Amino acid sequence: MVTDLMTKPAHDDGILSEWLEEAVEVGARAAERGRVSTQIPALSEVTPSRFGMAVATTDGQLVHAGDSAEPFSIQSLSKLFALCALLEHDPRSWAQVGWHPTNAHFNSVAELERSGGRPANPFVNAGALVVTDRLLERTGDAVSATLDLLRRGSPGRVVEVDQSVAMSEMIADHRNSALAHVLAEHGRLTCGIERLLAQYCQQCAIAADVQTVASAALFLADRTRSSTELTLSTVRRINAVLLTSGMYGAAGDIAYRIGLPAKSGIGGGVVAIMPGRGTVCVWSPPLDSDGNSAGGVAAIERFAELAGWSVF
């Protein structure tokens, strides 16, 4: 008998905990080969050995290990939640941000110029700026809209902006400023650049722990959850673009090695989705050469192997 992937029961929490502990060990070793980001000064001060991991399942389990209760700067993980918040208001927004993979760097100005100011997808910085711009136009406060979506999916948990990280990001935000000016030159923005950049930096500076992020993203794995107003087709498209673009230039490698839609951030966070089964989030600050968490990718890869999680 063939079991429907969307209704297949999750594993019990005992075996999940065993797999999680093994994945943490594998990830912690891999993290030793990475380097903490210095792109944002405040992030360079984070202790490299920090490691937290959590798995949330569609049947209500939440299993975690390590520094799983310590908030971290989610950075580009916020792009995922901002996109979902925007698509709640206007599913047609895909047309503004694209959905194509790219081999260019996530903050490439040259690629944006070559494309006539149209971002390749919502997970490169140019696309995320357009998402924030449209969300700001729609709601009046893109940061609050993103926070609201995170809190709806993880009620009772602390999710807030780390103002010291936001300020540090604003001071060092030259590349995003350049991207915003190129977008404005091509008529892609509706809000003022300074206001947009302030909102974007605050959005990226949202702090949450891995338990919160895994729980908040569960609506992308469980089509019966009602924490968002997204349609099933929209959720399917979000997961598809996560698979092809969420890990930037390493997306193909991640699809090959792990087989899960995933999103990373330079704060060391990675969240991955297994439709019908659950989500997994890891925080490990040292990054690999692609700008993804070295320990996070390794831990998710091992957990996916043990749990049999793959969309393929």
C-alpha positions as CSV (number, residue, x, y, z in Angstrom):
1,M,0.0,0.0,0.0
2,V,1.3,3.5,-0.9
3,T,1.2,5.9,2.0
4,D,0.2,9.5,1.2
5,L,3.2,11.7,2.1
6,M,0.9,14.4,3.4
7,T,-0.8,12.1,5.9
8,K,2.1,9.9,7.0
9,P,2.5,10.0,10.8
10,A,5.6,11.6,12.3
11,H,8.0,9.5,14.4
12,D,7.7,9.4,18.2
13,D,9.6,12.0,20.2
14,G,12.0,9.4,21.6
15,I,13.5,8.5,18.3
16,L,13.4,12.1,17.2
17,S,15.4,13.1,20.2
18,E,18.0,10.4,19.4
19,W,18.3,11.5,15.8
20,L,18.5,15.1,16.9
21,E,21.4,14.4,19.3
22,E,23.3,12.6,16.6
23,A,22.6,15.4,14.1
24,V,23.9,18.0,16.7
25,E,27.1,16.1,17.1
26,V,27.7,16.0,13.4
27,G,26.8,19.6,13.0
28,A,29.1,20.8,15.8
29,R,32.0,19.1,14.2
30,A,31.3,20.7,10.8
31,A,30.9,24.1,12.5
32,E,34.6,24.0,13.4
33,R,35.4,24.5,9.7
34,G,33.3,27.6,9.3
35,R,33.8,31.3,10.2
36,V,31.4,33.7,11.9
37,S,30.2,36.5,9.6
38,T,31.9,39.9,9.9
39,Q,29.6,41.5,7.4
40,I,27.6,43.0,10.3
41,P,29.8,44.0,13.2
42,A,27.3,42.9,15.9
43,L,27.2,39.4,14.5
44,S,31.0,39.0,14.7
45,E,30.7,39.1,18.5
46,V,28.6,35.9,18.7
47,T,30.3,32.9,20.4
48,P,31.1,30.5,17.5
49,S,30.4,27.3,19.5
50,R,26.7,28.1,20.1
51,F,24.5,25.4,18.6
52,G,20.8,25.0,18.8
53,M,18.5,22.6,16.9
54,A,14.7,22.0,17.0
55,V,12.3,19.8,15.1
56,A,8.6,20.6,14.9
57,T,6.2,18.0,13.5
58,T,2.8,18.2,12.0
59,D,1.3,16.0,14.8
60,G,2.4,18.6,17.4
61,Q,5.8,17.4,18.6
62,L,8.5,19.9,19.3
63,V,11.9,18.3,20.1
64,H,15.0,20.4,20.7
65,A,18.6,20.2,21.8
66,G,21.6,22.4,22.6
67,D,21.2,26.2,22.8
68,S,17.6,25.9,21.5
69,A,16.2,28.5,23.8
70,E,18.7,31.2,23.0
71,P,17.5,33.9,20.6
72,F,19.7,34.6,17.6
73,S,19.6,37.1,14.8
74,I,17.5,35.4,12.1
75,Q,18.7,37.7,9.4
76,S,17.7,36.3,6.0
77,L,15.3,33.8,7.5
78,S,13.1,36.9,7.9
79,K,12.9,37.1,4.1
80,L,10.8,33.9,4.1
81,F,8.3,35.2,6.7
82,A,8.1,38.7,5.1
83,L,7.4,37.1,1.8
84,C,4.6,35.0,3.3
85,A,3.2,38.1,5.1
86,L,3.1,39.9,1.7
87,L,1.5,37.0,-0.1
88,E,-1.2,36.9,2.5
89,H,-2.1,40.5,1.4
90,D,-1.5,40.1,-2.3
91,P,-0.7,36.6,-3.9
92,R,0.0,38.4,-7.2
93,S,3.2,39.9,-5.7
94,W,5.2,37.1,-7.2
95,A,5.3,39.1,-10.4
96,Q,7.3,41.9,-8.7
97,V,10.0,39.7,-7.2
98,G,10.5,36.8,-9.6
99,W,11.0,33.1,-8.8
100,H,14.1,32.0,-10.7
101,P,17.3,30.6,-9.2
102,T,20.6,32.4,-9.6
103,N,24.3,31.6,-9.3
104,A,25.1,35.2,-8.5
105,H,25.9,36.4,-5.0
106,F,22.9,37.1,-2.8
107,N,23.7,40.9,-2.8
108,S,24.9,41.3,-6.4
109,V,24.3,44.7,-7.8
110,A,25.6,43.6,-11.2
111,E,23.0,41.0,-11.7
112,L,20.2,43.4,-10.8
113,E,21.5,45.8,-13.4
114,R,21.6,43.1,-16.0
115,S,18.0,42.2,-15.3
116,G,16.7,45.7,-15.7
117,G,16.1,46.1,-12.0
118,R,13.9,43.0,-11.7
119,P,15.1,40.7,-8.9
120,A,15.7,37.1,-9.7
121,N,13.7,35.8,-6.6
122,P,12.5,37.0,-3.2
123,F,15.5,35.6,-1.3
124,V,18.3,37.5,-2.9
125,N,18.6,40.9,-1.2
126,A,17.2,42.9,-4.1
127,G,14.1,40.7,-4.1
128,A,13.8,40.9,-0.3
129,L,13.9,44.7,-0.5
130,V,11.1,44.7,-3.0
131,V,9.1,42.4,-0.7
132,T,9.7,44.7,2.2
133,D,8.8,47.7,0.1
134,R,5.4,46.2,-1.0
135,L,4.7,44.9,2.5
136,L,5.4,48.4,3.9
137,E,3.1,49.9,1.3
138,R,0.3,47.4,2.1
139,T,0.5,47.4,5.9
140,G,2.3,50.6,6.9
141,D,4.9,48.6,8.9
142,A,6.6,45.7,7.3
143,V,8.5,44.8,10.5
144,S,5.3,44.5,12.5
145,A,3.7,42.4,9.7
146,T,6.6,40.0,9.7
147,L,6.7,39.8,13.5
148,D,3.0,39.1,13.5
149,L,3.3,36.1,11.2
150,L,6.2,34.7,13.4
151,R,4.1,35.1,16.5
152,R,1.0,33.6,15.1
153,G,2.9,30.4,14.3
154,S,4.6,30.3,17.7
155,P,2.2,31.8,20.2
156,G,3.6,32.7,23.6
157,R,7.2,32.8,22.5
158,V,9.4,35.9,22.5
159,V,10.1,37.3,19.0
160,E,11.4,40.9,18.9
161,V,13.8,43.1,17.0
162,D,17.4,43.3,18.4
163,Q,17.9,47.0,18.1
164,S,21.7,46.8,18.6
165,V,22.0,44.5,15.6
166,A,19.6,46.7,13.6
167,M,21.8,49.7,14.3
168,S,25.0,47.8,13.4
169,E,23.4,46.7,10.2
170,M,22.3,50.2,9.3
171,I,25.8,51.5,9.7
172,A,27.3,48.8,7.5
173,D,24.5,48.6,4.9
174,H,26.2,50.1,1.9
175,R,25.5,47.2,-0.5
176,N,21.7,47.2,0.3
177,S,21.7,50.9,-0.1
178,A,23.2,50.5,-3.6
179,L,20.6,47.8,-4.5
180,A,17.8,50.1,-3.3
181,H,19.0,52.9,-5.5
182,V,19.2,50.6,-8.5
183,L,15.7,49.4,-7.8
184,A,14.4,52.9,-7.4
185,E,16.1,54.0,-10.7
186,H,14.2,51.2,-12.5
187,G,10.9,52.2,-10.8
188,R,10.7,49.0,-8.7
189,L,10.1,50.8,-5.3
190,T,7.0,52.5,-4.0
191,C,8.4,53.8,-0.7
192,G,11.3,56.1,0.1
193,I,14.7,54.5,0.2
194,E,15.7,55.6,3.7
195,R,12.5,54.4,5.2
196,L,12.7,51.1,3.3
197,L,16.3,50.4,4.4
198,A,15.4,51.2,8.1
199,Q,12.5,48.7,7.9
200,Y,14.7,46.1,6.1
201,C,17.5,46.3,8.7
202,Q,15.0,46.0,11.6
203,Q,13.3,43.0,9.8
204,C,16.7,41.2,9.5
205,A,17.5,42.0,13.1
206,I,14.5,40.0,14.4
207,A,15.7,37.7,17.2
208,A,14.1,34.3,18.0
209,D,15.3,30.9,19.1
210,V,15.2,27.7,16.9
211,Q,12.1,26.4,18.6
212,T,10.2,29.5,17.7
213,V,11.4,29.5,14.1
214,A,10.7,25.8,13.6
215,S,7.2,26.2,15.0
216,A,6.5,29.4,13.1
217,A,7.4,27.8,9.8
218,L,5.3,24.7,10.3
219,F,2.4,26.1,8.2
220,L,4.7,25.4,5.2
221,A,4.8,21.7,6.1
222,D,1.2,21.2,7.3
223,R,-1.5,22.2,4.9
224,T,-4.2,22.0,7.6
225,R,-2.7,24.7,9.8
226,S,-4.6,27.9,9.9
227,S,-2.0,30.4,11.3
228,T,-1.9,32.0,7.8
229,E,-4.3,32.9,5.1
230,L,-2.1,31.5,2.3
231,T,-3.7,29.2,-0.3
232,L,-2.4,25.7,-0.9
233,S,-1.0,26.7,-4.3
234,T,0.9,29.7,-2.7
235,V,2.4,27.4,-0.1
236,R,3.5,25.0,-2.8
237,R,5.2,27.8,-4.8
238,I,6.9,29.2,-1.7
239,N,8.4,25.7,-1.0
240,A,9.4,25.3,-4.7
241,V,11.3,28.7,-4.7
242,L,12.9,27.8,-1.3
243,L,14.2,24.6,-2.9
244,T,15.7,26.3,-5.9
245,S,16.8,29.7,-4.3
246,G,16.6,29.6,-0.5
247,M,20.3,28.6,-0.1
248,Y,21.6,31.0,-2.9
249,G,24.4,29.5,-5.0
250,A,24.4,26.3,-2.9
251,A,20.7,25.6,-3.6
252,G,21.5,22.8,-6.1
253,D,24.0,21.2,-3.8
254,I,21.5,21.3,-0.9
255,A,18.8,19.8,-3.1
256,Y,21.2,17.0,-4.1
257,R,22.5,16.3,-0.6
258,I,19.4,16.9,1.5
259,G,16.4,17.2,-0.7
260,L,14.5,19.7,1.4
261,P,13.3,23.3,0.7
262,A,15.5,25.4,3.0
263,K,16.4,29.0,3.9
264,S,19.6,30.3,5.5
265,G,20.8,33.5,7.1
266,I,24.2,35.0,7.9
267,G,23.3,34.9,11.6
268,G,23.9,31.2,11.3
269,G,20.3,30.0,11.1
270,V,18.9,27.5,8.7
271,V,15.3,26.3,8.5
272,A,14.2,23.4,6.3
273,I,10.7,22.1,5.4
274,M,9.5,18.6,4.9
275,P,5.9,18.8,3.5
276,G,3.5,16.7,5.4
277,R,6.0,15.9,8.2
278,G,7.5,18.9,9.8
279,T,10.3,21.5,10.0
280,V,13.8,21.6,11.4
281,C,15.7,24.7,12.4
282,V,19.4,24.9,13.4
283,W,21.5,27.8,14.7
284,S,25.2,27.6,14.4
285,P,27.0,30.9,13.7
286,P,30.1,29.8,11.7
287,L,29.4,30.0,7.9
288,D,30.8,28.0,5.0
289,S,32.2,29.5,1.8
290,D,28.6,29.9,0.4
291,G,27.5,32.0,3.3
292,N,25.4,29.2,4.8
293,S,25.8,27.8,8.4
294,A,28.4,25.1,8.1
295,G,27.1,23.3,11.2
296,G,23.5,23.9,10.3
297,V,23.6,22.4,6.9
298,A,25.5,19.3,8.2
299,A,23.1,18.8,11.1
300,I,20.0,19.0,8.8
301,E,21.7,16.7,6.3
302,R,22.3,14.1,9.0
303,F,18.8,14.5,10.5
304,A,17.2,14.1,7.1
305,E,19.1,10.9,6.5
306,L,18.0,9.4,9.8
307,A,14.4,10.5,9.5
308,G,14.1,9.7,5.8
309,W,13.0,13.3,5.1
310,S,13.3,14.3,1.4
311,V,10.8,15.7,-1.1
312,F,12.3,13.3,-3.7
